Amino acid sequence: MKLLVAADSLFLRTPDGNYWCKTIYGYKFWTRYTSVFNKVIIVSRCKDAKYADVEGYLQVDGPNVGVAELPYMRGMKQYITNYFSFRDGAKEAIKGADCALIRLPSVAAFMVLDYFKKTGKPYALEVVADPAYAYSENKLAKLIYTRKLKKAVKSANGVSYVTKSYLQNEYPHTIKTKDKERFTSHYSTIDLPKEYLGLPKDFTKNDKFKIVHTANSINNDNKGHTTVIKAAKKLRELNYNIEVTFIGDGSKRPYYEKMCRDMGMEKYISFTGLLSDPLEVRRFLLESDIFIFPTKAEGLPRAIIEAMATGLPCLSSPVNGIPELLKKDYLVDYQNVDAYVDKIKTLIENPESLNKMSEENLLNSLSYTSDTLQKRRNRFYTNLRNLAKNQ
């Protein structure tokens, strides 16, 4: 049984024909589908690369996991300009698949979905974000893709959401009683083995606080880097002994490094660069005291769950599925620097509150361990496989 998976991914192809990605979408990620399907083909934008370009990257393809290439394009203008070549790539990619799983929202995945629907074969969706937030800076794209997602979930055989309720309410998948051809579920995309979990932290003797922030791609300010830097500056001016570590890399990293230098904060703020190994990320989280994530838009962020799993107290924004993870008292508008400063001050001055947050976050993270989520995923995938088998 061959499953086609369309995702918002960017792969590099080396001369030996192997495919590589920066983080997350390495081979291990795709094996969650091979637990039910014999063969998985990932539809992804790809481009040629030298071996040096993929140093530290994760290999994507492997046993029972292959790649169907789409032209490498970024941004709406490039999609419009190269529409016909992209269309031809999507048509070619869907050939031979018994069923499909489309991860939305994604410009590329939406196009693949349009052509796969014409085959009449069963397909399901994994809704991983809200386009109303993801495309909030482009009113036209926001309008188009919120409508497309609402339409897509209504016609799909199956829909799984990364949230427990938020995305379900915004993009409902209506199911008739005892309709075996329509099914729904919810599960995060995170891969969180129980070994990843840490222990509750004790903050009663802290005289320095290490703040940490994680974003795989630092290509814009959607994850609140500016807010964290400005908050750190104000906290240092108020004589709070804090340091900040940013995990991740991207085109805007030099911009933020210059911002730190201009503010005289380069001694107190560091950037790790790309960390492909989850255990490296875990090490930084375990060595930190507070996780700050002033994000503009999310589905259900893996970064917060990973931080919770190491016992870190977390502050973030009240958007999308984040209120399902953190209490209202720990949610602040992503641009409100002063509010983040006040929250951090209050926590530093109340170590017992930090201790309680650490214990609560560890307990809540147990709902997102790999064993728990994979059982739910397998039930969802099996429903899709059975539909394709019956056809």
Disulfide bonds with the S-S distance in Angstrom:
none
